[in-house]
Amino acid sequence: MQTAADRSKLYNWLMIAALWSGLGILDAAQNVFSMRHVGMHHSWVKLFIVFVLDWLPWALVTPFIIHLGRRYPPAWKSPRTWALHVCVILAIDLAAAAWASALEVLMQPWLPDFATKSLLATWPLKIFGGLLPAFILYAAVLSITYVLDSKARAAAQKTDTARLSEQLSYAKLNALQHQIEPHFIFNTLNAISGLVRERKNDAAVSMIVALSDFLRQAAVGSHDPESRLVQEVEFLEKYLQIQEVRFAGRLKLELQIPAELHKAQIPSLVLQPLVENAIKHGIARRASGGEVRVAASRADGLLRLSVYNDGPLLDRDGCAVKDGIGLSNLRTRLKLLYGSDCDLRLENYGITGVQVSLALPYREA
């Protein structure tokens, strides 16, 4: 089975072959057409083939040049490195000149105007004639290699930076989520201990059972930063079972979640802290309890969630209460997940209550 490394090597070889073939064809076409234009008479097909094949040695040694350039990059303070590269250029020039001379001797492309001389007579002329182009071509191969390597390193560094940033974001999300869960558990345990002190054993047992069900569902649930809306509603119902025991019938819940939005993606554990905040700052302050309404809708590519409670209004000047752990964590998580593509507002709703509104990009699981 071909590995990724093998495919990469094959791709590199094909790119090198395509580059030198294109250069050879361009060079051959230019020379042949210019010679015909001035009235020369040669074996044009043979001459074209010879001009193209003249570039074969460079195509074959290009991977070696690339390897050598990466292992021994030229440096001003390293004369040995420069000497090494000069020796390699001379060796390539000798080999390329020998190859080009042999081709001309065997194929005789200059006929009928004149015949190619012997190999020993042609080779020295090719060596001296190809020396300067050899230096230029060698330098061009190294320059292209270093430019491409530099771009590859920059792209890899950018990818690594993005990956590290993503990992850091998910680590922060994970930490924030785990901060929410103990916060809820501690509040529940405090409520249970209060019921025990008040000798409301049945209510305490009911709350313990509800807490156990909630933790069991959380243990088998997803640990992803996002989950489906229907899953969050199920978690919320478990949470409210606990709060209903705590408030002994003084809490009323209304869910307005359309079935077509059940697959919508929302941040994990986003509804529970919003409802907890509504209960803490609204329902808990009223002796008669009150209502919490959770609604969801979709418009303009956004998913809109709202949590309303009919508790005391905010200050007259519109200032919201100071964010606790729940809202503070939620703002941080939303920024990490969606950047500026989301909105969280806490404001008075009509003349009877307070509402938290959340708008975020609509996505389905």
C-alpha atoms as one frame of an Amber mdcrd trajectory, in Angstrom:
protein
   0.000   0.000   0.000   1.356   3.415  -0.994   2.088   5.649   1.976   1.746
   9.403   2.177   5.552   9.738   2.036   5.667   7.656  -1.160   2.930   9.770
  -2.721   4.809  12.921  -1.777   8.029  11.656  -3.363   6.171  10.653  -6.528
   4.530  14.063  -6.675   7.913  15.785  -6.278   9.421  13.675  -9.067   6.491
  14.461 -11.366   6.815  18.184 -10.639  10.558  18.109 -11.394   9.984  16.114
 -14.598   7.248  18.507 -15.716   9.389  21.580 -14.993  12.468  20.402 -16.899
  10.383  18.917 -19.739   8.609  22.217 -20.203  11.901  24.109 -20.127  13.454
  21.661 -22.623  10.527  21.880 -25.029  10.551  25.677 -24.837  14.300  25.817
 -25.486  14.107  23.320 -28.359  11.202  25.078 -30.041  12.896  28.463 -29.796
  16.168  27.200 -31.295  14.614  25.128 -34.057  12.246  27.834 -35.258  14.930
  30.531 -35.134  17.307  28.344 -37.166  14.677  27.567 -39.767  13.799  31.229
 -39.971  17.350  32.187 -40.990  17.424  29.457 -43.670  19.495  26.725 -42.025
  19.054  23.102 -43.072  19.230  20.454 -40.346  17.445  17.269 -39.261  14.793
  19.249 -37.417  13.100  16.346 -35.636  16.426  14.944 -34.444  17.601  18.403
 -33.460  14.409  19.062 -31.516  14.832  15.741 -29.654  18.477  16.492 -28.893
  17.670  19.947 -27.501  14.957  18.470 -25.263  17.122  15.578 -24.038  19.986
  17.941 -23.263  18.066  18.892 -20.102  17.776  15.305 -18.852  20.929  15.393
 -16.637  19.577  18.462 -14.841  16.230  16.760 -14.251  17.999  13.720 -12.787
  20.321  15.675 -10.458  17.709  18.176  -9.242  16.611  16.014  -6.250  20.282
  15.625  -5.296  20.827  19.409  -5.560  17.788  20.027  -3.368  18.995  17.520
  -0.775  22.513  18.953  -0.794  21.247  22.526  -0.557  19.086  21.698   2.459
  21.844  19.784   4.234  24.665  22.200   3.397  23.167  25.646   2.786  25.739
  28.149   1.476  26.986  30.505   4.180  29.496  33.355   3.982  31.470  31.990
   6.925  31.697  28.490   5.498  34.131  28.333   2.561  34.053  24.544   2.637
  30.332  24.620   1.843  30.913  26.954  -1.079  33.728  24.735  -2.332  31.438
  21.698  -2.100  28.745  23.355  -4.209  31.277  24.569  -6.792  32.631  21.025
  -7.125  29.121  19.692  -7.611  28.416  22.311 -10.298  31.602  21.347 -12.146
  30.702  17.659 -11.927  27.193  18.320 -13.263  28.619  20.438 -16.081  31.053
  17.645 -17.049  28.291  15.034 -17.023  25.794  17.230 -18.896  28.435  18.120
 -21.519  29.307  14.451 -22.005  25.634  13.568 -22.398  24.947  16.375 -24.888
  28.070  15.481 -26.907  27.158  11.809 -27.038  23.641  12.652 -28.245  24.943
  14.811 -31.065  27.549  12.250 -32.120  24.962   9.451 -32.179  22.027  11.304
 -33.771  23.897  13.783 -36.024  21.163  16.444 -35.872  23.179  19.088 -37.769
  23.074  17.219 -41.069  22.945  17.953 -43.963  24.761  21.262 -43.333  27.559
  19.633 -41.347  28.346  16.546 -39.277  29.085  16.581 -35.549  32.723  15.977
 -34.695  33.898  13.165 -32.452  33.052  12.984 -28.749  36.524  14.024 -27.623
  36.392  17.053 -29.907  32.862  18.104 -28.960  33.009  17.481 -25.204  35.479
  20.271 -24.240  33.456  22.817 -26.213  30.299  21.752 -24.395  32.055  21.928
 -21.018  33.206  25.523 -21.428  30.006  26.606 -23.159  27.813  25.152 -20.411
  29.828  26.306 -17.394  28.103  29.679 -16.856  24.601  28.257 -17.504  25.428
  25.487 -15.019  26.166  28.032 -12.284  22.973  29.932 -13.135  20.792  26.813
 -13.200  22.290  25.464  -9.973  21.710  28.788  -8.209  18.146  28.900  -9.586
  17.366  25.405  -8.247  18.720  26.315  -4.804  16.875  29.656  -4.769  13.551
  28.066  -5.699  14.125  25.354  -3.091  14.802  27.878  -0.323  11.804  30.016
  -1.298   9.453  27.019  -1.327  10.897  25.712   1.948  10.440  29.110   3.541
   6.811  29.240   2.433   6.251  25.679   3.646   7.731  26.513   7.060   5.585
  29.637   7.302   2.469  27.655   6.369   3.358  24.888   8.841   3.985  27.445
  11.575   0.659  29.107  10.812  -1.086  25.730  10.924   0.613  24.814  14.204
  -0.304  28.181  15.677  -3.929  27.736  14.610  -3.971  24.194  16.018  -2.478
  25.348  19.326  -4.961  28.211  19.475  -7.815  25.794  18.841  -6.524  23.409
  21.500  -6.189  26.295  23.944  -9.737  27.413  23.203 -11.120  23.925  23.767
  -9.061  23.614  26.944 -10.568  26.873  28.176 -14.056  25.692  27.229 -13.469
  22.424  29.036 -12.260  24.234  32.145 -15.233  26.595  32.081 -17.674  23.726
  31.659 -16.141  21.882  34.599 -16.368  25.090  36.625 -20.107  25.250  35.955
 -20.807  21.673  36.963 -19.300  21.918  40.495 -21.027  25.269  40.926 -24.388
  23.631  40.289 -23.551  20.571  42.409 -22.478  22.692  45.377 -25.704  24.702
  45.222 -27.739  21.516  45.091 -25.872  19.952  48.001 -26.416  23.123  50.024
 -30.130  22.926  49.254 -30.197  19.244  50.289 -28.400  20.018  53.535 -30.947
  22.772  54.216 -33.825  20.347  53.699 -32.173  17.832  56.023 -31.749  20.497
  58.730 -35.412  21.387  58.319 -36.239  17.655  58.642 -37.849  17.584  55.200
 -36.496  14.116  54.552 -38.813  13.203  51.676 -37.927  16.358  49.821 -34.218
  15.756  50.471 -34.459  12.184  49.161 -36.312  13.384  46.057 -33.625  15.976
  45.410 -30.862  13.404  45.876 -32.557  11.086  43.354 -32.983  13.940  40.898
 -29.328  14.950  41.339 -28.258  11.345  40.778 -30.274  11.187  37.541 -28.784
  14.469  36.382 -25.199  13.375  37.080 -25.794  10.013  35.403 -27.065  11.730
  32.284 -24.138  14.143  32.354 -21.668  11.250  32.724 -22.933   9.467  29.610
 -23.416  12.659  27.625 -21.055  14.328  25.196 -18.054  16.330  26.375 -17.957
  18.398  23.198 -18.168  22.184  23.538 -21.451  22.070  21.616 -24.479  19.799
  21.767 -27.943  19.572  20.259 -30.714  21.768  21.619 -32.875  18.757  22.490
 -30.068  17.388  24.694 -29.765  20.693  26.517 -33.518  20.719  27.125 -33.279
  17.233  28.644 -30.486  18.410  30.969 -32.570  21.433  31.859 -35.554  19.280
  32.770 -33.367  17.219  35.123 -32.088  20.409  36.701 -35.602  21.777  37.138
 -36.746  18.577  38.809 -34.245  19.429  41.519 -35.379  23.044  41.716 -39.047
  22.038  41.868 -38.292  20.016  44.986 -36.411  22.972  46.413 -39.231  25.463
  45.738 -42.006  23.052  46.683 -44.409  23.929  43.866 -43.600  27.644  43.679
 -41.707  27.259  40.384 -43.496  27.059  37.049 -41.652  26.225  33.844 -42.786
  26.800  30.277 -40.768  25.468  27.332 -41.378  26.923  23.863 -38.965  24.835
  21.809 -40.206  23.986  18.270 -39.480  20.417  17.186 -37.748  21.595  14.001
 -35.039  23.239  16.143 -34.158  20.131  18.149 -31.065  19.441  16.014 -29.684
  22.957  16.390 -26.158  23.175  17.806 -25.722  25.287  20.934 -22.967  25.529
  23.574 -23.082  22.688  26.085 -24.722  23.569  29.401 -25.885  26.961  28.156
 -29.518  26.792  29.255 -28.909  25.567  32.792 -26.844  28.596  33.968 -29.327
  30.978  32.335 -32.270  29.350  34.091 -30.283  29.184  37.330 -29.598  32.901
  37.047 -33.313  33.567  36.432 -34.272  31.540  39.496 -31.597  33.065  41.722
 -32.247  36.710  40.821 -35.945  36.416  40.063 -38.055  33.569  41.420 -36.097
  33.096  44.657 -36.822  36.716  45.632 -40.595  36.261  45.435 -42.447  34.604
  48.254 -45.040  33.259  45.846 -42.436  31.964  43.386 -42.992  32.587  39.716
 -42.576  31.457  36.135 -39.514  30.729  34.024 -40.053  30.591  30.274 -37.469
  29.173  27.880 -38.029  29.849  24.166 -36.153  29.194  20.924 -36.651  30.530
  17.397 -34.772  30.834  14.137 -34.471  33.943  11.964 -31.935  35.416   9.528
 -29.545  32.495   9.943 -29.467  32.939  13.718 -30.722  30.777  16.537 -32.359
  32.930  19.201 -32.725  31.626  22.737 -34.422  33.470  25.558 -34.959  32.787
  29.243 -37.645  34.919  30.926 -38.574  35.171  34.579 -41.282  37.296  36.175
 -39.136  38.319  39.094 -38.065  41.822  40.141 -37.069  44.236  37.358 -33.528
  45.487  36.879 -32.468  48.952  38.016 -34.317  51.900  36.539 -31.186  53.119
  34.756 -31.047  49.821  32.857 -27.926  48.520  34.542 -27.886  44.760  34.791
 -26.942  42.868  37.857 -23.286  41.943  38.113 -22.455  38.741  36.267 -22.014
  35.721  38.477 -20.115  32.571  37.603 -22.852  31.386  35.234 -23.168  34.491
  33.044 -19.452  35.280  33.224 -18.533  31.799  32.044 -21.175  31.919  29.349
 -19.856  35.185  27.923 -16.339  33.736  27.817 -17.475  30.508  26.178 -19.511
  32.349  23.546 -16.515  34.517  22.669 -14.290  31.455  22.313 -16.814  29.575
  20.179 -18.272  32.313  17.984 -16.133  35.425  18.371 -18.220  38.465  17.512
 -20.936  36.435  15.730 -23.098  36.143  18.839 -24.947  38.411  21.219 -25.970
  38.043  24.881 -28.301  40.555  26.508 -29.874  40.869  29.937 -32.727  43.392
  30.074 -36.173  44.149  31.451 -38.978  42.523  29.503 -42.169  44.572  29.431
 -43.352  45.639  32.849 -43.401  42.279  34.567 -40.030  40.565  34.341 -36.469
  40.143  33.118 -35.215  38.295  30.063 -31.848  36.984  28.904 -31.591  36.844
  25.111 -28.953  34.912  23.229 -28.367  34.998  19.453 -25.796  32.755  17.782
 -25.155  31.302  14.295 -27.621  28.554  13.401 -25.978  25.178  12.809 -27.395
  21.681  12.887 -25.713  18.588  14.273
